[in-house]
């Protein structure tokens, strides 16, 4: 299935890197809730010390950001 969302709704804001907000909003709007990246701003969202990440994960409990190796580890374990 292919889902095209040319202009995903702005569900969250990400003040420290507004360009990354597009990826966050696209993942949430498409119900993917998983971003695989090496971008440290996005990866920091998974830390409990990151206020923006805590809020996003509270509002969208399935939201996750993984590094490519962590994603492959989950695939191998059958856990994505």
MIDOSE-1310 file (N, C-alpha, C; in nm, 2 decimals, decimal comma, always signed):
residues 80
xxxx	+0,08/-0,12/+0,00/+0,00/+0,00/+0,00/+0,09/+0,12/+0,00; +0,05/+0,22/-0,08/+0,13/+0,35/-0,09/+0,03/+0,45/-0,04; +0,08/+0,53/+0,05/+0,01/+0,65/+0,11/+0,08/+0,77/+0,08; +0,02/+0,87/+0,01/+0,08/+0,99/-0,02/+0,01/+1,10/+0,06
xxxx	+0,10/+1,17/+0,14/+0,05/+1,28/+0,22/+0,14/+1,40/+0,19; +0,10/+1,48/+0,08/+0,19/+1,59/+0,04/+0,20/+1,70/+0,14; +0,10/+1,72/+0,22/+0,10/+1,83/+0,32/+0,04/+1,77/+0,45; +0,13/+1,69/+0,53/+0,07/+1,64/+0,65/+0,03/+1,75/+0,75
xxxx	-0,07/+1,72/+0,83/-0,12/+1,82/+0,92/-0,01/+1,85/+1,03; +0,00/+1,97/+1,08/+0,09/+2,00/+1,19/+0,03/+1,96/+1,32; +0,07/+1,84/+1,36/+0,02/+1,78/+1,48/+0,11/+1,81/+1,60; +0,24/+1,83/+1,57/+0,33/+1,87/+1,68/+0,42/+1,97/+1,62
xxxx	+0,48/+2,05/+1,71/+0,59/+2,15/+1,67/+0,72/+2,10/+1,73; +0,82/+2,13/+1,67/+0,96/+2,09/+1,72/+1,05/+2,21/+1,70; +1,04/+2,30/+1,81/+1,11/+2,43/+1,80/+1,26/+2,43/+1,77; +1,33/+2,33/+1,82/+1,47/+2,33/+1,81/+1,52/+2,29/+1,67
xxxx	+1,43/+2,22/+1,59/+1,46/+2,19/+1,45/+1,33/+2,18/+1,38; +1,27/+2,29/+1,34/+1,14/+2,29/+1,27/+1,14/+2,21/+1,14; +1,25/+2,19/+1,08/+1,25/+2,10/+0,96/+1,23/+1,96/+0,99; +1,27/+1,92/+1,11/+1,24/+1,78/+1,15/+1,10/+1,76/+1,19
xxxx	+1,03/+1,86/+1,22/+0,88/+1,85/+1,25/+0,81/+1,79/+1,14; +0,85/+1,82/+1,02/+0,78/+1,76/+0,90/+0,79/+1,60/+0,91; +0,90/+1,55/+0,94/+0,91/+1,40/+0,95/+0,83/+1,35/+1,07; +0,83/+1,42/+1,18/+0,75/+1,37/+1,29/+0,60/+1,37/+1,26
xxxx	+0,56/+1,49/+1,20/+0,41/+1,50/+1,16/+0,38/+1,40/+1,05; +0,46/+1,37/+0,96/+0,43/+1,27/+0,85/+0,42/+1,13/+0,91; +0,51/+1,10/+1,00/+0,50/+0,96/+1,06/+0,38/+0,95/+1,15; +0,34/+1,05/+1,22/+0,22/+1,04/+1,30/+0,09/+1,04/+1,21
xxxx	+0,09/+1,13/+1,11/-0,03/+1,14/+1,03/-0,05/+1,01/+0,94; +0,06/+0,95/+0,91/+0,05/+0,82/+0,83/+0,04/+0,70/+0,92; +0,04/+0,72/+1,05/+0,03/+0,62/+1,15/+0,14/+0,52/+1,14; +0,26/+0,57/+1,09/+0,38/+0,49/+1,09/+0,44/+0,49/+1,23
xxxx	+0,44/+0,60/+1,29/+0,49/+0,62/+1,43/+0,63/+0,57/+1,45; +0,71/+0,54/+1,35/+0,84/+0,50/+1,36/+0,93/+0,57/+1,26; +1,03/+0,63/+1,31/+1,13/+0,70/+1,22/+1,26/+0,63/+1,24; +1,33/+0,60/+1,13/+1,46/+0,54/+1,13/+1,56/+0,64/+1,08
xxxx	+1,65/+0,68/+1,16/+1,74/+0,79/+1,12/+1,87/+0,78/+1,20; +1,97/+0,86/+1,16/+2,09/+0,89/+1,23/+2,09/+1,03/+1,29; +1,98/+1,11/+1,26/+1,97/+1,24/+1,31/+1,96/+1,25/+1,46; +2,06/+1,31/+1,52/+2,06/+1,32/+1,67/+1,95/+1,39/+1,73
xxxx	+1,90/+1,50/+1,66/+1,78/+1,57/+1,72/+1,66/+1,48/+1,73; +1,64/+1,40/+1,63/+1,52/+1,31/+1,63/+1,55/+1,20/+1,73; +1,67/+1,14/+1,73/+1,70/+1,03/+1,83/+1,69/+1,08/+1,97; +1,72/+1,21/+2,00/+1,71/+1,26/+2,13/+1,56/+1,26/+2,19
xxxx	+1,47/+1,25/+2,10/+1,33/+1,25/+2,14/+1,29/+1,13/+2,22; +1,38/+1,03/+2,21/+1,35/+0,90/+2,29/+1,40/+0,91/+2,43; +1,48/+1,01/+2,47/+1,53/+1,03/+2,60/+1,42/+1,09/+2,70; +1,41/+1,04/+2,82/+1,32/+1,09/+2,91/+1,36/+1,23/+2,96
xxxx	+1,48/+1,27/+2,93/+1,53/+1,41/+2,97/+1,50/+1,51/+2,86; +1,44/+1,47/+2,75/+1,41/+1,56/+2,64/+1,26/+1,59/+2,65; +1,23/+1,72/+2,69/+1,09/+1,76/+2,71/+1,00/+1,74/+2,59; +1,06/+1,78/+2,47/+0,98/+1,77/+2,35/+0,94/+1,62/+2,32
xxxx	+1,04/+1,53/+2,34/+1,02/+1,39/+2,32/+0,92/+1,33/+2,42; +0,93/+1,37/+2,55/+0,83/+1,33/+2,65/+0,69/+1,36/+2,61; +0,67/+1,49/+2,56/+0,54/+1,53/+2,52/+0,49/+1,45/+2,40; +0,57/+1,44/+2,30/+0,53/+1,37/+2,18/+0,50/+1,23/+2,21
xxxx	+0,58/+1,16/+2,29/+0,55/+1,02/+2,33/+0,43/+1,00/+2,42; +0,40/+1,11/+2,50/+0,28/+1,10/+2,58/+0,15/+1,12/+2,49; +0,16/+1,21/+2,39/+0,05/+1,23/+2,30/+0,03/+1,12/+2,20; +0,14/+1,06/+2,16/+0,14/+0,95/+2,06/+0,23/+0,83/+2,11
xxxx	+0,17/+0,75/+2,20/+0,24/+0,65/+2,27/+0,32/+0,55/+2,18; +0,28/+0,53/+2,06/+0,35/+0,44/+1,98/+0,47/+0,50/+1,90; +0,49/+0,63/+1,92/+0,59/+0,70/+1,84/+0,73/+0,66/+1,89; +0,82/+0,62/+1,79/+0,95/+0,58/+1,83/+1,05/+0,63/+1,72
xxxx	+1,17/+0,65/+1,76/+1,28/+0,69/+1,67/+1,39/+0,59/+1,70; +1,44/+0,52/+1,59/+1,55/+0,42/+1,60/+1,66/+0,45/+1,51; +1,78/+0,41/+1,54/+1,89/+0,41/+1,45/+1,87/+0,30/+1,35; +1,93/+0,30/+1,24/+1,92/+0,19/+1,14/+1,97/+0,06/+1,20
xxxx	+2,08/+0,05/+1,28/+2,11/-0,08/+1,34/+2,01/-0,13/+1,44; +1,95/-0,04/+1,52/+1,85/-0,08/+1,62/+1,73/-0,13/+1,55; +1,69/-0,06/+1,44/+1,57/-0,11/+1,36/+1,60/-0,25/+1,30; +1,72/-0,27/+1,25/+1,75/-0,41/+1,19/+1,75/-0,51/+1,31
xxxx	+1,80/-0,47/+1,42/+1,80/-0,57/+1,54/+1,65/-0,60/+1,57; +1,56/-0,51/+1,57/+1,42/-0,54/+1,60/+1,36/-0,62/+1,49; +1,39/-0,59/+1,37/+1,34/-0,68/+1,26/+1,39/-0,82/+1,27; +1,51/-0,84/+1,31/+1,57/-0,98/+1,32/+1,50/-1,05/+1,44
xxxx	+1,47/-0,97/+1,55/+1,40/-1,03/+1,66/+1,25/-1,04/+1,65; +1,20/-0,99/+1,53/+1,05/-0,99/+1,51/+0,97/-0,90/+1,60; +1,03/-0,78/+1,63/+0,96/-0,69/+1,72/+0,92/-0,56/+1,67; +0,93/-0,52/+1,54/+0,89/-0,38/+1,50/+0,75/-0,35/+1,53
